[in-house]
Amino acid sequence: MRISCYFPTLLLVVNVFGVCIVSLAGEASAKACTPVSSKAQCSAKNACLKCGTASAYDCIECCPGCSLVKKDGYQWCSCKGPAPGPKPGGNDTWTNYTVAGMDVMAVVGGPKGSSYEKVIVMLHGGGSSGEEFVYNYDSGWFGNITGKKFVFPTSPDNGLWYRSFKNGCGLLDDCAYDLNSIAASASRVAALIEHEKALLASRDAASIYLAGFSQGGQLTSYMQLAKLTYALGGAIIMDGFPLPPLVDMPGASPDAAKRNASYYGDDMRFMIYQGAADPIFPAHLLHDTFAGIFQALDITSTLKVNVTEPGMTHTTTKEEFDAMLDFINNE
C-alpha cells in the first residue's frame, strides 16, 4: 500500500505502508533513514538494513522479502508483508455515501440492519484517503467491531485536510498554514459528525469519537478545541501536531487561550499516541506543546492516555490501534 503524503514545512515524497519518508524544508535535511540492528528486527516500522548518505532518505539494503524502490533521488524499501487474514466478523456491513462534499466509507459491526451504540470517525493522513484505514481493517487491527460504526471520510482537497506554505515557517508558526483550508475542512468534518449524531438512537455526541493520523490527527485536536462547542466521546490523536490557534496557546493567559477555543469543558477525553522516533513531528515538542495547551485551557485532567512508543516513526502500529480500542471501550 503506497500513499502520497503532505505535511507543513516538509518536502515529502512517499508513504510506504503508512511510513512517511521526509526531508525538512526550510532547514538542513534530516537523515530519516535509520537501519535496523539485525534482520530479526525487521518490521513494518523499519525494513532497512543499511542506509546511505546520498539523500535525506537513502536506504541501500532492504530486509528479506522487501524490495528497494528508487524515486526522485530517494530510496526506500517496499514490503508486501503477509496477506491479510480473514476480515474480523466476516459479515460486517459496508456502505458508501457523501457528506459535505466528502466521499465516506463506513462499516458497522454485524450483518445489514445491525445496531450500534458508538461511532468512530477516522481522519486519514495528508494526501491519503479513507482507504488508509480499510487496509488496517483488512489486516485485523480493528478486531470485533460489534456495536460500533467506523466512518472513513476522504478530504475532497486532493486528500489534504489543510494546505501549508513552504516559506521557512515552522510547526509553531501560524504563517506555515493556510488557515482558510483548515477552517474549510473543519466545517466539513463538523457536518459529518452532525450527520452521524442524527443517525444514533441516543443523538448523543458522547457516543461519537474522532480519531486521526498525521494531518488527520492535527485536525482532530483542532475539531475538539477550536471548532466544536461540545465534548465528543473522545479525541484520538495519532502522530498529529497541534494546528493554529492551538499552537499559540502555550504560555498564554487562560483568558487569552479560552478566547481562541470553541470548547474547554472538563468532560472532554483525549488520547495522544506518538512515535518516539517520528522525524516529522518531534515527540518532545509535540508533547510539550499539548501540555502547554491543556495547561492554558485548564483542562489537564482531560488527557486520559498519553503514550510515546519507543522506536516508532511517523506511522501507525497495531499497538496504537489496540490502545485506541481500549480507550473507546473503557469510557
N, C-alpha and C positions, 0 to 999 in steps of 0.2 A: 504494500500500500504506500503510495508516494503522493504527498500533498504539498503544494507550494505554500510558503509561509511569508508573513509580513509583520514587522514589528517596528515600534518607534525607535528612531536613531540607529537602525540597523540595516545593513545590506545583507539580505538573506536569500539563499538560492533554493534550497530544497529541504523537505522534511521526509525522512525515511522511517517508516514505521513509527511516526509520531515524534521522532527525534530530530530537532531542528539544528542545522549547521550554520554558523554565523561568522561574520566579521563585523566589528563595530564601526559605524560611520561616525566621522567627526572626531575620532581619536585613533590611536595606534591600534592596528589589528590585534585581536586576541587569538591566541592559539587554542582553539576549542578542541582540537584532536588530542585525546589522551588515551594511550594504549592500555589494554587490559594487561595484567601481570602474567597471565598464563591462559592457555586455551580453556582451562577449567572455569575461568571467569567470564568467558564469552556469554553474552546475553543480548536481549533486545535493547537494553540500555546502551551497551557498547560492544560492537563487534569488530573493533580494530585491534590488530595485534601489534602493528608497528606504524608510527607516524613519521612523516617527513616534515620539511620546513619550507616547501615551495609556496604555500598559501596559508590562509587562516585556518583552513581545514584540509589537511593533506594526509590522508591515510594511505599507506603504500602496501600494507599486507592485511588481509581480512581473516576472520575466523573461519574454520572449516564450515562449508555449506553456504558461505556468503561470497558474493562476487563484487569486484571493485568497479565502481562507476565513476566515470570522468566527465565533468561538465563545467564549462566556464572557468577553468583553472582550479576547480575543487575536485577532490577525490574522496569518496566515501564508500561504505560497504552496504550492499543491498542484500538482505537476507529473507528468503521466502518463509522460513520458520515452519513449524509443523502445521498441518492442515487443521483448521478449527474443528473442535469436536461438535457433537450434535447440539443444536440450539436448546438451551435450558427450557424445560416445559414442553417444547415441541409444538404446542398448539397455541402459542401466544398470538394475539391479533394485531396485525399491522394496518395502518391507514395512512393516507396521504391527503393533505389539504393545504390551503393557502390562507394565511392571516397577515394583514398589514403588509402585503407585498412579499412576504416570505414563504417559500416552499417549506412545508413542515412534514416530517415523518414522525409517526408516533406508534408506540407498541404498548398494548395493555396485556397484563398477565392473564392467560387463560383464553378459552375459545370466545368467539364473537358473542357479544352481549354480556361478558363478564363485568362485574362491578369493580370499582377501585376506590380507595379512600385517599390516596396520595398521588400528587402529580409532581414529577421532577422534570423541569425544563433545563436542557443542557445546551450550552453555547459553545460551538466549535472554536478552534484556533483560527487566527487570521489567515485568510487565503484558502481556507478549507471549506467544508460543508458538513451538513448533518450526517453524511455518510461516515464521517470520522468515528462516530460512536456506534454505528452499525457493525463496524469491524470489531469493536470491543464486545458487543453483544454476541456476535458470531463466535468469538473466542471464549465465551462463557463467563465473562467478567461480571455480568450483572446477576448471575445466579438465578434463583427462583424469584420472579417478579410478581407473583400473585398479590392482588390488592393494590398494585401500583400501575401508573401510566408514565412512561418515559417519552418525552417530547423533544425532538431534534430539529430545530429550525435551521435554515440556511440564510445567511445575510445576502440580500439581493445586490449589494455593492461589491461584486466580484469576490464574495466570501469574506470581506473585511467588515469588522464591526466599527472601525474608525480609520481615518486616514492620518498619516503622520508626515512631518516635514523633515527632510534631510538638510537641516540648516545649522548643525552644530549644537542644537539644544539637546538636553539630556532628559532622562526619565523624570526628574523632579521639576522640569520646566514646562510651563503652560505652552510656550512657543513651539514645543515639539509636536503638538497635537492639533488637528483640525477639530476644534470644539463643536462646530456645527454638525460634523459627521457623527460625533459621539452622541449628541442630543437626538439626531435622527434615528440612530439605532436604538437608543433607549426608548424612544416613543414606540417603535415597532415592537420591541420586547414587552413593554408595558401593555400594549394592546393584546399580545399573545397571552400574557398572564391573566388579563381580564377575561379573555375568551375561555381559557381553561378553567378559571374560577367559576364561570357561569355554568359549566358542564358538571361541576361537582355537586353531589347531593347536598353537601354541607354549605356550599358557597363560601367556604372559609379560607382566607388567604393563608392561615396557619397550616393548611394541608398542601400548600404548594411550596416547592423547593426550587431554587435557582442555582445551577452549577455551571462552571465554565472553565475551559482550559486556555491558557495564554491570553490572547485578546478577549476570548470569551470569559476568562476569569477576571480580567480587568473590568469588563463591562458588568460582571456580576456584583462586585462591591459597589460600583457606581449606581447600579439599579437600586440596591437596598438603601444606600445612604444619600444619594443625590437625585433620585427620580421618584421612587415610590413614597407614599405617605402612610404606609402601614408596614407591619412586620410580616415577612414570609415565614414559613416553617423553618427555613434555614437558607443561608447563602454559603455556597461551597466554592472556594477559590483555589484553583489548581494552577500553580505557576503563573499567577496573574498580578502584575504590579498595579497599584492604585493609579487612577486617572485624575486629572483636574475635575473638580476643585478639591478632591480629597488630598492630593499631594501638597496642597497649600496649607493644610490644617495643622500638621505637627509644629509645635511651638506657638501656635496662635492661642488667643484667649478663648475660653469656652463660648463666650458670646459671639465672637467673630467666626469661629468654626461652625457654630449652630446656624448662623445666618446663611451659610453656604450648604447646609444639609437639608434634605427634604424630610428626613425622619431620623430620630436618635432615641427611640424608646428602648428601655432595658429588656423588652420582650423579644428582641432580635436574637438570632443564633448564628454564629459564624464558625466556619471550618476553613482553616488555611493549611494547605499541603504544598510544600515547596522542596525542590531538589537542592541539595547542598552544593552540587557542582553545576548548577544552572549558569551557563555563560551569558544568558540574555538578561535575566533579572537576578542579580546577585542576592543570595539568600539573606545575608546580614542586612543589606539595605532595604530589602522588601519587608523583613520583619520589623526593623526599626521604624520604617515609615508607617506601617499599620499600627504599631504600638503608639506612635505619636498621634495618629488619627483617633484611635479609641480613647486615648487619654484626653485629648482636646474636647471630644464629644461626651466625655464622662460615661463611656459605655464599655469599660474594660471587662466587665462581667459577662458580656455577650460573646466573647471569644471562647468557645467551648472546646475546640480541637485546634491544636497548633503543632504541626509536625514538619520537621526538616529531615528528609530521607537521605542518609549518607550515600554518596556516590551517584545519586540521581541527577541527571542533566535536565534539559528542557524537554520533558516528555511526560507521559502518564505511565503508571505501573499498576499491576494487579493489586499490590498492597494499598495503593492510593484509592482504587475503586472499593476495596474491602472496607477501608476507613470511611469512605463516603456512605456506603450502605449501612454501616454501623451507626453513623451519625443520623441518617434518615430514620432508621428503625428504632433507635433509642432516643425518644423525644425528651 
